[in-house]
Amino acid sequence: MSTKKARLAGTCPRPTSAEHVLGQIARGEVRAGPDAAREIAARHQAAYGDAVWGPVPVRPAVSSGPYLRPHPKPAATR
């Protein structure tokens, strides 16, 4: 009996969602990773333009954002 028929008959356990997705990636049905994400973003930018995400931001050489400042040192204890 094939795996598909065994699943339909209820004699073979169904794969988990993670197993299903990993199988799709392994078979090349879907792509994952930073290169695929960049290609998808570039396609969307070309198709929809700046109306959706806005222009590509220019990264400042030095940021004055609150998350990049060093934390203050705690007061010295004696």
Order of alpha helices (4+ residues) and beta strands (2+ residues): alpha-alpha-alpha-alpha
